[in-house]
Amino acid sequence: MGAYLDDYRAVGVIILVGFVLAAGMLGANRLFRPSVPAREKTVTYESGVDPIGEGWAQSNVRYFVYAFLYVIFAVDAVFLFPWAVVLEDIGKAAAIEMGIFIGIIVVGLVYAWRKGVLSWTS
């Protein structure tokens, strides 16, 4: 039973050493970093532009739809490339299944196009 627990003891020591090293590095960083508090450091800052007005702004939902469509077609490409590499090995049934998959993607694209989602201006 002692040899069995030696493995757990070794893992426990490694985890403990990891925590000690992380705490030591964070502590050294706190000790050696310069600390010059200033009001300007607490102001919201984005892209080199000083904030004007409130921090809330309304976004058009169309931008999210574009992002969603991009993700769908990127995932489609991720499935399509490996499939194309092994097409000869997997046979006709897999080719038919991929055709159905691409058909579903095309139906979604046509639906989005017919709804006017893909137009950039209203």
Phi and psi restraints in degrees (range 20) as a CNS / XPLOR table:
assign (resid 1 and name C) (resid 2 and name N)
       (resid 2 and name CA) (resid 2 and name C) 1.0 -67.9 20.0 2
assign (resid 2 and name N) (resid 2 and name CA)
       (resid 2 and name C) (resid 3 and name N) 1.0 -39.0 20.0 2
assign (resid 2 and name C) (resid 3 and name N)
       (resid 3 and name CA) (resid 3 and name C) 1.0 -67.0 20.0 2
assign (resid 3 and name N) (resid 3 and name CA)
       (resid 3 and name C) (resid 4 and name N) 1.0 -33.5 20.0 2
assign (resid 3 and name C) (resid 4 and name N)
       (resid 4 and name CA) (resid 4 and name C) 1.0 -64.9 20.0 2
assign (resid 4 and name N) (resid 4 and name CA)
       (resid 4 and name C) (resid 5 and name N) 1.0 -41.5 20.0 2
assign (resid 4 and name C) (resid 5 and name N)
       (resid 5 and name CA) (resid 5 and name C) 1.0 -77.3 20.0 2
assign (resid 5 and name N) (resid 5 and name CA)
       (resid 5 and name C) (resid 6 and name N) 1.0 -18.7 20.0 2
assign (resid 5 and name C) (resid 6 and name N)
       (resid 6 and name CA) (resid 6 and name C) 1.0 -60.3 20.0 2
assign (resid 6 and name N) (resid 6 and name CA)
       (resid 6 and name C) (resid 7 and name N) 1.0 -36.6 20.0 2
assign (resid 6 and name C) (resid 7 and name N)
       (resid 7 and name CA) (resid 7 and name C) 1.0 -63.1 20.0 2
assign (resid 7 and name N) (resid 7 and name CA)
       (resid 7 and name C) (resid 8 and name N) 1.0 -43.5 20.0 2
assign (resid 7 and name C) (resid 8 and name N)
       (resid 8 and name CA) (resid 8 and name C) 1.0 -67.0 20.0 2
assign (resid 8 and name N) (resid 8 and name CA)
       (resid 8 and name C) (resid 9 and name N) 1.0 -36.0 20.0 2
assign (resid 8 and name C) (resid 9 and name N)
       (resid 9 and name CA) (resid 9 and name C) 1.0 -63.7 20.0 2
assign (resid 9 and name N) (resid 9 and name CA)
       (resid 9 and name C) (resid 10 and name N) 1.0 -42.0 20.0 2
assign (resid 9 and name C) (resid 10 and name N)
       (resid 10 and name CA) (resid 10 and name C) 1.0 -63.4 20.0 2
assign (resid 10 and name N) (resid 10 and name CA)
       (resid 10 and name C) (resid 11 and name N) 1.0 -43.1 20.0 2
assign (resid 10 and name C) (resid 11 and name N)
       (resid 11 and name CA) (resid 11 and name C) 1.0 -64.2 20.0 2
assign (resid 11 and name N) (resid 11 and name CA)
       (resid 11 and name C) (resid 12 and name N) 1.0 -41.7 20.0 2
assign (resid 11 and name C) (resid 12 and name N)
       (resid 12 and name CA) (resid 12 and name C) 1.0 -62.0 20.0 2
assign (resid 12 and name N) (resid 12 and name CA)
       (resid 12 and name C) (resid 13 and name N) 1.0 -41.5 20.0 2
assign (resid 12 and name C) (resid 13 and name N)
       (resid 13 and name CA) (resid 13 and name C) 1.0 -64.0 20.0 2
assign (resid 13 and name N) (resid 13 and name CA)
       (resid 13 and name C) (resid 14 and name N) 1.0 -42.0 20.0 2
assign (resid 13 and name C) (resid 14 and name N)
       (resid 14 and name CA) (resid 14 and name C) 1.0 -63.2 20.0 2
assign (resid 14 and name N) (resid 14 and name CA)
       (resid 14 and name C) (resid 15 and name N) 1.0 -43.2 20.0 2
assign (resid 14 and name C) (resid 15 and name N)
       (resid 15 and name CA) (resid 15 and name C) 1.0 -64.0 20.0 2
assign (resid 15 and name N) (resid 15 and name CA)
       (resid 15 and name C) (resid 16 and name N) 1.0 -42.9 20.0 2
assign (resid 15 and name C) (resid 16 and name N)
       (resid 16 and name CA) (resid 16 and name C) 1.0 -62.7 20.0 2
assign (resid 16 and name N) (resid 16 and name CA)
       (resid 16 and name C) (resid 17 and name N) 1.0 -44.3 20.0 2
assign (resid 16 and name C) (resid 17 and name N)
       (resid 17 and name CA) (resid 17 and name C) 1.0 -61.7 20.0 2
assign (resid 17 and name N) (resid 17 and name CA)
       (resid 17 and name C) (resid 18 and name N) 1.0 -39.2 20.0 2
assign (resid 17 and name C) (resid 18 and name N)
       (resid 18 and name CA) (resid 18 and name C) 1.0 -61.5 20.0 2
assign (resid 18 and name N) (resid 18 and name CA)
       (resid 18 and name C) (resid 19 and name N) 1.0 -45.5 20.0 2
assign (resid 18 and name C) (resid 19 and name N)
       (resid 19 and name CA) (resid 19 and name C) 1.0 -64.4 20.0 2
assign (resid 19 and name N) (resid 19 and name CA)
       (resid 19 and name C) (resid 20 and name N) 1.0 -40.9 20.0 2
assign (resid 19 and name C) (resid 20 and name N)
       (resid 20 and name CA) (resid 20 and name C) 1.0 -64.4 20.0 2
assign (resid 20 and name N) (resid 20 and name CA)
       (resid 20 and name C) (resid 21 and name N) 1.0 -44.0 20.0 2
assign (resid 20 and name C) (resid 21 and name N)
       (resid 21 and name CA) (resid 21 and name C) 1.0 -62.8 20.0 2
assign (resid 21 and name N) (resid 21 and name CA)
       (resid 21 and name C) (resid 22 and name N) 1.0 -44.0 20.0 2
assign (resid 21 and name C) (resid 22 and name N)
       (resid 22 and name CA) (resid 22 and name C) 1.0 -62.8 20.0 2
assign (resid 22 and name N) (resid 22 and name CA)
       (resid 22 and name C) (resid 23 and name N) 1.0 -45.5 20.0 2
assign (resid 22 and name C) (resid 23 and name N)
       (resid 23 and name CA) (resid 23 and name C) 1.0 -64.0 20.0 2
assign (resid 23 and name N) (resid 23 and name CA)
       (resid 23 and name C) (resid 24 and name N) 1.0 -39.1 20.0 2
assign (resid 23 and name C) (resid 24 and name N)
       (resid 24 and name CA) (resid 24 and name C) 1.0 -64.0 20.0 2
assign (resid 24 and name N) (resid 24 and name CA)
       (resid 24 and name C) (resid 25 and name N) 1.0 -42.4 20.0 2
assign (resid 24 and name C) (resid 25 and name N)
       (resid 25 and name CA) (resid 25 and name C) 1.0 -66.7 20.0 2
assign (resid 25 and name N) (resid 25 and name CA)
       (resid 25 and name C) (resid 26 and name N) 1.0 -41.0 20.0 2
assign (resid 25 and name C) (resid 26 and name N)
       (resid 26 and name CA) (resid 26 and name C) 1.0 -66.0 20.0 2
assign (resid 26 and name N) (resid 26 and name CA)
       (resid 26 and name C) (resid 27 and name N) 1.0 -39.1 20.0 2
assign (resid 26 and name C) (resid 27 and name N)
       (resid 27 and name CA) (resid 27 and name C) 1.0 -65.5 20.0 2
assign (resid 27 and name N) (resid 27 and name CA)
       (resid 27 and name C) (resid 28 and name N) 1.0 -42.3 20.0 2
assign (resid 27 and name C) (resid 28 and name N)
       (resid 28 and name CA) (resid 28 and name C) 1.0 -63.5 20.0 2
assign (resid 28 and name N) (resid 28 and name CA)
       (resid 28 and name C) (resid 29 and name N) 1.0 -38.1 20.0 2
assign (resid 28 and name C) (resid 29 and name N)
       (resid 29 and name CA) (resid 29 and name C) 1.0 -62.7 20.0 2
assign (resid 29 and name N) (resid 29 and name CA)
       (resid 29 and name C) (resid 30 and name N) 1.0 -41.9 20.0 2
assign (resid 29 and name C) (resid 30 and name N)
       (resid 30 and name CA) (resid 30 and name C) 1.0 -65.8 20.0 2
assign (resid 30 and name N) (resid 30 and name CA)
       (resid 30 and name C) (resid 31 and name N) 1.0 -36.3 20.0 2
assign (resid 30 and name C) (resid 31 and name N)
       (resid 31 and name CA) (resid 31 and name C) 1.0 -73.3 20.0 2
assign (resid 31 and name N) (resid 31 and name CA)
       (resid 31 and name C) (resid 32 and name N) 1.0 -38.7 20.0 2
assign (resid 31 and name C) (resid 32 and name N)
       (resid 32 and name CA) (resid 32 and name C) 1.0 -97.3 20.0 2
assign (resid 32 and name N) (resid 32 and name CA)
       (resid 32 and name C) (resid 33 and name N) 1.0 -10.1 20.0 2
assign (resid 32 and name C) (resid 33 and name N)
       (resid 33 and name CA) (resid 33 and name C) 1.0 -76.5 20.0 2
assign (resid 33 and name N) (resid 33 and name CA)
       (resid 33 and name C) (resid 34 and name N) 1.0 150.6 20.0 2
assign (resid 33 and name C) (resid 34 and name N)
       (resid 34 and name CA) (resid 34 and name C) 1.0 -76.0 20.0 2
assign (resid 34 and name N) (resid 34 and name CA)
       (resid 34 and name C) (resid 35 and name N) 1.0 142.5 20.0 2
assign (resid 34 and name C) (resid 35 and name N)
       (resid 35 and name CA) (resid 35 and name C) 1.0 -125.6 20.0 2
assign (resid 35 and name N) (resid 35 and name CA)
       (resid 35 and name C) (resid 36 and name N) 1.0 102.8 20.0 2
assign (resid 35 and name C) (resid 36 and name N)
       (resid 36 and name CA) (resid 36 and name C) 1.0 -125.7 20.0 2
assign (resid 36 and name N) (resid 36 and name CA)
       (resid 36 and name C) (resid 37 and name N) 1.0 88.2 20.0 2
assign (resid 36 and name C) (resid 37 and name N)
       (resid 37 and name CA) (resid 37 and name C) 1.0 -67.5 20.0 2
assign (resid 37 and name N) (resid 37 and name CA)
       (resid 37 and name C) (resid 38 and name N) 1.0 138.6 20.0 2
assign (resid 37 and name C) (resid 38 and name N)
       (resid 38 and name CA) (resid 38 and name C) 1.0 -150.1 20.0 2
assign (resid 38 and name N) (resid 38 and name CA)
       (resid 38 and name C) (resid 39 and name N) 1.0 151.9 20.0 2
assign (resid 38 and name C) (resid 39 and name N)
       (resid 39 and name CA) (resid 39 and name C) 1.0 -64.1 20.0 2
assign (resid 39 and name N) (resid 39 and name CA)
       (resid 39 and name C) (resid 40 and name N) 1.0 -35.7 20.0 2
assign (resid 39 and name C) (resid 40 and name N)
       (resid 40 and name CA) (resid 40 and name C) 1.0 -62.8 20.0 2
assign (resid 40 and name N) (resid 40 and name CA)
       (resid 40 and name C) (resid 41 and name N) 1.0 -26.2 20.0 2
assign (resid 40 and name C) (resid 41 and name N)
       (resid 41 and name CA) (resid 41 and name C) 1.0 -73.4 20.0 2
assign (resid 41 and name N) (resid 41 and name CA)
       (resid 41 and name C) (resid 42 and name N) 1.0 -18.1 20.0 2
assign (resid 41 and name C) (resid 42 and name N)
       (resid 42 and name CA) (resid 42 and name C) 1.0 -96.4 20.0 2
assign (resid 42 and name N) (resid 42 and name CA)
       (resid 42 and name C) (resid 43 and name N) 1.0 -2.6 20.0 2
assign (resid 42 and name C) (resid 43 and name N)
       (resid 43 and name CA) (resid 43 and name C) 1.0 -80.8 20.0 2
assign (resid 43 and name N) (resid 43 and name CA)
       (resid 43 and name C) (resid 44 and name N) 1.0 141.4 20.0 2
assign (resid 43 and name C) (resid 44 and name N)
       (resid 44 and name CA) (resid 44 and name C) 1.0 -63.4 20.0 2
assign (resid 44 and name N) (resid 44 and name CA)
       (resid 44 and name C) (resid 45 and name N) 1.0 137.0 20.0 2
assign (resid 44 and name C) (resid 45 and name N)
       (resid 45 and name CA) (resid 45 and name C) 1.0 -140.3 20.0 2
assign (resid 45 and name N) (resid 45 and name CA)
       (resid 45 and name C) (resid 46 and name N) 1.0 130.3 20.0 2
assign (resid 45 and name C) (resid 46 and name N)
       (resid 46 and name CA) (resid 46 and name C) 1.0 -147.0 20.0 2
assign (resid 46 and name N) (resid 46 and name CA)
       (resid 46 and name C) (resid 47 and name N) 1.0 123.9 20.0 2
assign (resid 46 and name C) (resid 47 and name N)
       (resid 47 and name CA) (resid 47 and name C) 1.0 56.6 20.0 2
assign (resid 47 and name N) (resid 47 and name CA)
       (resid 47 and name C) (resid 48 and name N) 1.0 32.0 20.0 2
assign (resid 47 and name C) (resid 48 and name N)
       (resid 48 and name CA) (resid 48 and name C) 1.0 76.8 20.0 2
assign (resid 48 and name N) (resid 48 and name CA)
       (resid 48 and name C) (resid 49 and name N) 1.0 8.5 20.0 2
assign (resid 48 and name C) (resid 49 and name N)
       (resid 49 and name CA) (resid 49 and name C) 1.0 -111.6 20.0 2
assign (resid 49 and name N) (resid 49 and name CA)
       (resid 49 and name C) (resid 50 and name N) 1.0 130.5 20.0 2
assign (resid 49 and name C) (resid 50 and name N)
       (resid 50 and name CA) (resid 50 and name C) 1.0 -68.7 20.0 2
assign (resid 50 and name N) (resid 50 and name CA)
       (resid 50 and name C) (resid 51 and name N) 1.0 139.4 20.0 2
assign (resid 50 and name C) (resid 51 and name N)
       (resid 51 and name CA) (resid 51 and name C) 1.0 -68.7 20.0 2
assign (resid 51 and name N) (resid 51 and name CA)
       (resid 51 and name C) (resid 52 and name N) 1.0 139.6 20.0 2
assign (resid 51 and name C) (resid 52 and name N)
       (resid 52 and name CA) (resid 52 and name C) 1.0 -127.4 20.0 2
assign (resid 52 and name N) (resid 52 and name CA)
       (resid 52 and name C) (resid 53 and name N) 1.0 129.9 20.0 2
assign (resid 52 and name C) (resid 53 and name N)
       (resid 53 and name CA) (resid 53 and name C) 1.0 81.4 20.0 2
assign (resid 53 and name N) (resid 53 and name CA)
       (resid 53 and name C) (resid 54 and name N) 1.0 -153.4 20.0 2
assign (resid 53 and name C) (resid 54 and name N)
       (resid 54 and name CA) (resid 54 and name C) 1.0 -83.5 20.0 2
assign (resid 54 and name N) (resid 54 and name CA)
       (resid 54 and name C) (resid 55 and name N) 1.0 167.3 20.0 2
assign (resid 54 and name C) (resid 55 and name N)
       (resid 55 and name CA) (resid 55 and name C) 1.0 -86.6 20.0 2
assign (resid 55 and name N) (resid 55 and name CA)
       (resid 55 and name C) (resid 56 and name N) 1.0 1.2 20.0 2
assign (resid 55 and name C) (resid 56 and name N)
       (resid 56 and name CA) (resid 56 and name C) 1.0 -107.0 20.0 2
assign (resid 56 and name N) (resid 56 and name CA)
       (resid 56 and name C) (resid 57 and name N) 1.0 133.7 20.0 2
assign (resid 56 and name C) (resid 57 and name N)
       (resid 57 and name CA) (resid 57 and name C) 1.0 -140.3 20.0 2
assign (resid 57 and name N) (resid 57 and name CA)
       (resid 57 and name C) (resid 58 and name N) 1.0 140.4 20.0 2
assign (resid 57 and name C) (resid 58 and name N)
       (resid 58 and name CA) (resid 58 and name C) 1.0 -81.8 20.0 2
assign (resid 58 and name N) (resid 58 and name CA)
       (resid 58 and name C) (resid 59 and name N) 1.0 134.2 20.0 2
assign (resid 58 and name C) (resid 59 and name N)
       (resid 59 and name CA) (resid 59 and name C) 1.0 -109.1 20.0 2
assign (resid 59 and name N) (resid 59 and name CA)
       (resid 59 and name C) (resid 60 and name N) 1.0 147.3 20.0 2
assign (resid 59 and name C) (resid 60 and name N)
       (resid 60 and name CA) (resid 60 and name C) 1.0 -75.2 20.0 2
assign (resid 60 and name N) (resid 60 and name CA)
       (resid 60 and name C) (resid 61 and name N) 1.0 133.4 20.0 2
assign (resid 60 and name C) (resid 61 and name N)
       (resid 61 and name CA) (resid 61 and name C) 1.0 -65.6 20.0 2
assign (resid 61 and name N) (resid 61 and name CA)
       (resid 61 and name C) (resid 62 and name N) 1.0 -18.7 20.0 2
assign (resid 61 and name C) (resid 62 and name N)
       (resid 62 and name CA) (resid 62 and name C) 1.0 -60.5 20.0 2
assign (resid 62 and name N) (resid 62 and name CA)
       (resid 62 and name C) (resid 63 and name N) 1.0 -34.0 20.0 2
assign (resid 62 and name C) (resid 63 and name N)
       (resid 63 and name CA) (resid 63 and name C) 1.0 -64.1 20.0 2
assign (resid 63 and name N) (resid 63 and name CA)
       (resid 63 and name C) (resid 64 and name N) 1.0 -36.6 20.0 2
assign (resid 63 and name C) (resid 64 and name N)
       (resid 64 and name CA) (resid 64 and name C) 1.0 -68.7 20.0 2
assign (resid 64 and name N) (resid 64 and name CA)
       (resid 64 and name C) (resid 65 and name N) 1.0 -35.8 20.0 2
assign (resid 64 and name C) (resid 65 and name N)
       (resid 65 and name CA) (resid 65 and name C) 1.0 -64.7 20.0 2
assign (resid 65 and name N) (resid 65 and name CA)
       (resid 65 and name C) (resid 66 and name N) 1.0 -41.7 20.0 2
assign (resid 65 and name C) (resid 66 and name N)
       (resid 66 and name CA) (resid 66 and name C) 1.0 -59.7 20.0 2
assign (resid 66 and name N) (resid 66 and name CA)
       (resid 66 and name C) (resid 67 and name N) 1.0 -44.6 20.0 2
assign (resid 66 and name C) (resid 67 and name N)
       (resid 67 and name CA) (resid 67 and name C) 1.0 -63.3 20.0 2
assign (resid 67 and name N) (resid 67 and name CA)
       (resid 67 and name C) (resid 68 and name N) 1.0 -41.0 20.0 2
assign (resid 67 and name C) (resid 68 and name N)
       (resid 68 and name CA) (resid 68 and name C) 1.0 -64.5 20.0 2
assign (resid 68 and name N) (resid 68 and name CA)
       (resid 68 and name C) (resid 69 and name N) 1.0 -43.5 20.0 2
assign (resid 68 and name C) (resid 69 and name N)
       (resid 69 and name CA) (resid 69 and name C) 1.0 -64.0 20.0 2
assign (resid 69 and name N) (resid 69 and name CA)
       (resid 69 and name C) (resid 70 and name N) 1.0 -38.6 20.0 2
assign (resid 69 and name C) (resid 70 and name N)
       (resid 70 and name CA) (resid 70 and name C) 1.0 -61.4 20.0 2
assign (resid 70 and name N) (resid 70 and name CA)
       (resid 70 and name C) (resid 71 and name N) 1.0 -44.5 20.0 2
assign (resid 70 and name C) (resid 71 and name N)
       (resid 71 and name CA) (resid 71 and name C) 1.0 -62.6 20.0 2
assign (resid 71 and name N) (resid 71 and name CA)
       (resid 71 and name C) (resid 72 and name N) 1.0 -41.3 20.0 2
assign (resid 71 and name C) (resid 72 and name N)
       (resid 72 and name CA) (resid 72 and name C) 1.0 -60.1 20.0 2
assign (resid 72 and name N) (resid 72 and name CA)
       (resid 72 and name C) (resid 73 and name N) 1.0 -47.0 20.0 2
assign (resid 72 and name C) (resid 73 and name N)
       (resid 73 and name CA) (resid 73 and name C) 1.0 -75.1 20.0 2
assign (resid 73 and name N) (resid 73 and name CA)
       (resid 73 and name C) (resid 74 and name N) 1.0 -26.2 20.0 2
assign (resid 73 and name C) (resid 74 and name N)
       (resid 74 and name CA) (resid 74 and name C) 1.0 -69.3 20.0 2
assign (resid 74 and name N) (resid 74 and name CA)
       (resid 74 and name C) (resid 75 and name N) 1.0 -41.2 20.0 2
assign (resid 74 and name C) (resid 75 and name N)
       (resid 75 and name CA) (resid 75 and name C) 1.0 -65.5 20.0 2
assign (resid 75 and name N) (resid 75 and name CA)
       (resid 75 and name C) (resid 76 and name N) 1.0 -38.1 20.0 2
assign (resid 75 and name C) (resid 76 and name N)
       (resid 76 and name CA) (resid 76 and name C) 1.0 -58.4 20.0 2
assign (resid 76 and name N) (resid 76 and name CA)
       (resid 76 and name C) (resid 77 and name N) 1.0 -43.9 20.0 2
assign (resid 76 and name C) (resid 77 and name N)
       (resid 77 and name CA) (resid 77 and name C) 1.0 -65.9 20.0 2
assign (resid 77 and name N) (resid 77 and name CA)
       (resid 77 and name C) (resid 78 and name N) 1.0 -35.7 20.0 2
assign (resid 77 and name C) (resid 78 and name N)
       (resid 78 and name CA) (resid 78 and name C) 1.0 -64.3 20.0 2
assign (resid 78 and name N) (resid 78 and name CA)
       (resid 78 and name C) (resid 79 and name N) 1.0 -36.0 20.0 2
assign (resid 78 and name C) (resid 79 and name N)
       (resid 79 and name CA) (resid 79 and name C) 1.0 -78.9 20.0 2
assign (resid 79 and name N) (resid 79 and name CA)
       (resid 79 and name C) (resid 80 and name N) 1.0 -29.9 20.0 2
assign (resid 79 and name C) (resid 80 and name N)
       (resid 80 and name CA) (resid 80 and name C) 1.0 -75.8 20.0 2
assign (resid 80 and name N) (resid 80 and name CA)
       (resid 80 and name C) (resid 81 and name N) 1.0 -40.8 20.0 2
assign (resid 80 and name C) (resid 81 and name N)
       (resid 81 and name CA) (resid 81 and name C) 1.0 -64.7 20.0 2
assign (resid 81 and name N) (resid 81 and name CA)
       (resid 81 and name C) (resid 82 and name N) 1.0 -50.2 20.0 2
assign (resid 81 and name C) (resid 82 and name N)
       (resid 82 and name CA) (resid 82 and name C) 1.0 -63.4 20.0 2
assign (resid 82 and name N) (resid 82 and name CA)
       (resid 82 and name C) (resid 83 and name N) 1.0 -34.6 20.0 2
assign (resid 82 and name C) (resid 83 and name N)
       (resid 83 and name CA) (resid 83 and name C) 1.0 -62.8 20.0 2
assign (resid 83 and name N) (resid 83 and name CA)
       (resid 83 and name C) (resid 84 and name N) 1.0 -41.8 20.0 2
assign (resid 83 and name C) (resid 84 and name N)
       (resid 84 and name CA) (resid 84 and name C) 1.0 -65.2 20.0 2
assign (resid 84 and name N) (resid 84 and name CA)
       (resid 84 and name C) (resid 85 and name N) 1.0 -31.1 20.0 2
assign (resid 84 and name C) (resid 85 and name N)
       (resid 85 and name CA) (resid 85 and name C) 1.0 -68.2 20.0 2
assign (resid 85 and name N) (resid 85 and name CA)
       (resid 85 and name C) (resid 86 and name N) 1.0 -37.7 20.0 2
assign (resid 85 and name C) (resid 86 and name N)
       (resid 86 and name CA) (resid 86 and name C) 1.0 -106.5 20.0 2
assign (resid 86 and name N) (resid 86 and name CA)
       (resid 86 and name C) (resid 87 and name N) 1.0 20.3 20.0 2
assign (resid 86 and name C) (resid 87 and name N)
       (resid 87 and name CA) (resid 87 and name C) 1.0 -57.3 20.0 2
assign (resid 87 and name N) (resid 87 and name CA)
       (resid 87 and name C) (resid 88 and name N) 1.0 -43.2 20.0 2
assign (resid 87 and name C) (resid 88 and name N)
       (resid 88 and name CA) (resid 88 and name C) 1.0 -65.8 20.0 2
assign (resid 88 and name N) (resid 88 and name CA)
       (resid 88 and name C) (resid 89 and name N) 1.0 -31.3 20.0 2
assign (resid 88 and name C) (resid 89 and name N)
       (resid 89 and name CA) (resid 89 and name C) 1.0 -78.2 20.0 2
assign (resid 89 and name N) (resid 89 and name CA)
       (resid 89 and name C) (resid 90 and name N) 1.0 -27.7 20.0 2
assign (resid 89 and name C) (resid 90 and name N)
       (resid 90 and name CA) (resid 90 and name C) 1.0 -95.2 20.0 2
assign (resid 90 and name N) (resid 90 and name CA)
       (resid 90 and name C) (resid 91 and name N) 1.0 -16.2 20.0 2
assign (resid 90 and name C) (resid 91 and name N)
       (resid 91 and name CA) (resid 91 and name C) 1.0 91.8 20.0 2
assign (resid 91 and name N) (resid 91 and name CA)
       (resid 91 and name C) (resid 92 and name N) 1.0 -176.3 20.0 2
assign (resid 91 and name C) (resid 92 and name N)
       (resid 92 and name CA) (resid 92 and name C) 1.0 -71.0 20.0 2
assign (resid 92 and name N) (resid 92 and name CA)
       (resid 92 and name C) (resid 93 and name N) 1.0 -33.7 20.0 2
assign (resid 92 and name C) (resid 93 and name N)
       (resid 93 and name CA) (resid 93 and name C) 1.0 -61.4 20.0 2
assign (resid 93 and name N) (resid 93 and name CA)
       (resid 93 and name C) (resid 94 and name N) 1.0 -41.3 20.0 2
assign (resid 93 and name C) (resid 94 and name N)
       (resid 94 and name CA) (resid 94 and name C) 1.0 -68.3 20.0 2
assign (resid 94 and name N) (resid 94 and name CA)
       (resid 94 and name C) (resid 95 and name N) 1.0 -33.9 20.0 2
assign (resid 94 and name C) (resid 95 and name N)
       (resid 95 and name CA) (resid 95 and name C) 1.0 -65.3 20.0 2
assign (resid 95 and name N) (resid 95 and name CA)
       (resid 95 and name C) (resid 96 and name N) 1.0 -39.2 20.0 2
assign (resid 95 and name C) (resid 96 and name N)
       (resid 96 and name CA) (resid 96 and name C) 1.0 -66.7 20.0 2
assign (resid 96 and name N) (resid 96 and name CA)
       (resid 96 and name C) (resid 97 and name N) 1.0 -42.4 20.0 2
assign (resid 96 and name C) (resid 97 and name N)
       (resid 97 and name CA) (resid 97 and name C) 1.0 -61.8 20.0 2
assign (resid 97 and name N) (resid 97 and name CA)
       (resid 97 and name C) (resid 98 and name N) 1.0 -40.6 20.0 2
assign (resid 97 and name C) (resid 98 and name N)
       (resid 98 and name CA) (resid 98 and name C) 1.0 -68.2 20.0 2
assign (resid 98 and name N) (resid 98 and name CA)
       (resid 98 and name C) (resid 99 and name N) 1.0 -34.9 20.0 2
assign (resid 98 and name C) (resid 99 and name N)
       (resid 99 and name CA) (resid 99 and name C) 1.0 -62.0 20.0 2
assign (resid 99 and name N) (resid 99 and name CA)
       (resid 99 and name C) (resid 100 and name N) 1.0 -40.9 20.0 2
assign (resid 99 and name C) (resid 100 and name N)
       (resid 100 and name CA) (resid 100 and name C) 1.0 -63.9 20.0 2
assign (resid 100 and name N) (resid 100 and name CA)
       (resid 100 and name C) (resid 101 and name N) 1.0 -43.1 20.0 2
assign (resid 100 and name C) (resid 101 and name N)
       (resid 101 and name CA) (resid 101 and name C) 1.0 -59.8 20.0 2
assign (resid 101 and name N) (resid 101 and name CA)
       (resid 101 and name C) (resid 102 and name N) 1.0 -47.8 20.0 2
assign (resid 101 and name C) (resid 102 and name N)
       (resid 102 and name CA) (resid 102 and name C) 1.0 -66.3 20.0 2
assign (resid 102 and name N) (resid 102 and name CA)
       (resid 102 and name C) (resid 103 and name N) 1.0 -35.8 20.0 2
assign (resid 102 and name C) (resid 103 and name N)
       (resid 103 and name CA) (resid 103 and name C) 1.0 -60.4 20.0 2
assign (resid 103 and name N) (resid 103 and name CA)
       (resid 103 and name C) (resid 104 and name N) 1.0 -42.6 20.0 2
assign (resid 103 and name C) (resid 104 and name N)
       (resid 104 and name CA) (resid 104 and name C) 1.0 -63.1 20.0 2
assign (resid 104 and name N) (resid 104 and name CA)
       (resid 104 and name C) (resid 105 and name N) 1.0 -41.5 20.0 2
assign (resid 104 and name C) (resid 105 and name N)
       (resid 105 and name CA) (resid 105 and name C) 1.0 -62.9 20.0 2
assign (resid 105 and name N) (resid 105 and name CA)
       (resid 105 and name C) (resid 106 and name N) 1.0 -41.5 20.0 2
assign (resid 105 and name C) (resid 106 and name N)
       (resid 106 and name CA) (resid 106 and name C) 1.0 -66.1 20.0 2
assign (resid 106 and name N) (resid 106 and name CA)
       (resid 106 and name C) (resid 107 and name N) 1.0 -40.0 20.0 2
assign (resid 106 and name C) (resid 107 and name N)
       (resid 107 and name CA) (resid 107 and name C) 1.0 -60.4 20.0 2
assign (resid 107 and name N) (resid 107 and name CA)
       (resid 107 and name C) (resid 108 and name N) 1.0 -41.8 20.0 2
assign (resid 107 and name C) (resid 108 and name N)
       (resid 108 and name CA) (resid 108 and name C) 1.0 -63.5 20.0 2
assign (resid 108 and name N) (resid 108 and name CA)
       (resid 108 and name C) (resid 109 and name N) 1.0 -40.7 20.0 2
assign (resid 108 and name C) (resid 109 and name N)
       (resid 109 and name CA) (resid 109 and name C) 1.0 -65.8 20.0 2
assign (resid 109 and name N) (resid 109 and name CA)
       (resid 109 and name C) (resid 110 and name N) 1.0 -43.6 20.0 2
assign (resid 109 and name C) (resid 110 and name N)
       (resid 110 and name CA) (resid 110 and name C) 1.0 -63.4 20.0 2
assign (resid 110 and name N) (resid 110 and name CA)
       (resid 110 and name C) (resid 111 and name N) 1.0 -40.9 20.0 2
assign (resid 110 and name C) (resid 111 and name N)
       (resid 111 and name CA) (resid 111 and name C) 1.0 -60.4 20.0 2
assign (resid 111 and name N) (resid 111 and name CA)
       (resid 111 and name C) (resid 112 and name N) 1.0 -46.5 20.0 2
assign (resid 111 and name C) (resid 112 and name N)
       (resid 112 and name CA) (resid 112 and name C) 1.0 -63.9 20.0 2
assign (resid 112 and name N) (resid 112 and name CA)
       (resid 112 and name C) (resid 113 and name N) 1.0 -38.8 20.0 2
assign (resid 112 and name C) (resid 113 and name N)
       (resid 113 and name CA) (resid 113 and name C) 1.0 -66.2 20.0 2
assign (resid 113 and name N) (resid 113 and name CA)
       (resid 113 and name C) (resid 114 and name N) 1.0 -44.0 20.0 2
assign (resid 113 and name C) (resid 114 and name N)
       (resid 114 and name CA) (resid 114 and name C) 1.0 -66.9 20.0 2
assign (resid 114 and name N) (resid 114 and name CA)
       (resid 114 and name C) (resid 115 and name N) 1.0 -31.9 20.0 2
assign (resid 114 and name C) (resid 115 and name N)
       (resid 115 and name CA) (resid 115 and name C) 1.0 -75.8 20.0 2
assign (resid 115 and name N) (resid 115 and name CA)
       (resid 115 and name C) (resid 116 and name N) 1.0 -9.6 20.0 2
assign (resid 115 and name C) (resid 116 and name N)
       (resid 116 and name CA) (resid 116 and name C) 1.0 82.8 20.0 2
assign (resid 116 and name N) (resid 116 and name CA)
       (resid 116 and name C) (resid 117 and name N) 1.0 15.2 20.0 2
assign (resid 116 and name C) (resid 117 and name N)
       (resid 117 and name CA) (resid 117 and name C) 1.0 -70.4 20.0 2
assign (resid 117 and name N) (resid 117 and name CA)
       (resid 117 and name C) (resid 118 and name N) 1.0 -28.6 20.0 2
assign (resid 117 and name C) (resid 118 and name N)
       (resid 118 and name CA) (resid 118 and name C) 1.0 -87.1 20.0 2
assign (resid 118 and name N) (resid 118 and name CA)
       (resid 118 and name C) (resid 119 and name N) 1.0 -0.2 20.0 2
assign (resid 118 and name C) (resid 119 and name N)
       (resid 119 and name CA) (resid 119 and name C) 1.0 -83.5 20.0 2
assign (resid 119 and name N) (resid 119 and name CA)
       (resid 119 and name C) (resid 120 and name N) 1.0 137.0 20.0 2
assign (resid 119 and name C) (resid 120 and name N)
       (resid 120 and name CA) (resid 120 and name C) 1.0 -77.1 20.0 2
assign (resid 120 and name N) (resid 120 and name CA)
       (resid 120 and name C) (resid 121 and name N) 1.0 -26.9 20.0 2
assign (resid 120 and name C) (resid 121 and name N)
       (resid 121 and name CA) (resid 121 and name C) 1.0 -117.5 20.0 2
assign (resid 121 and name N) (resid 121 and name CA)
       (resid 121 and name C) (resid 122 and name N) 1.0 155.1 20.0 2
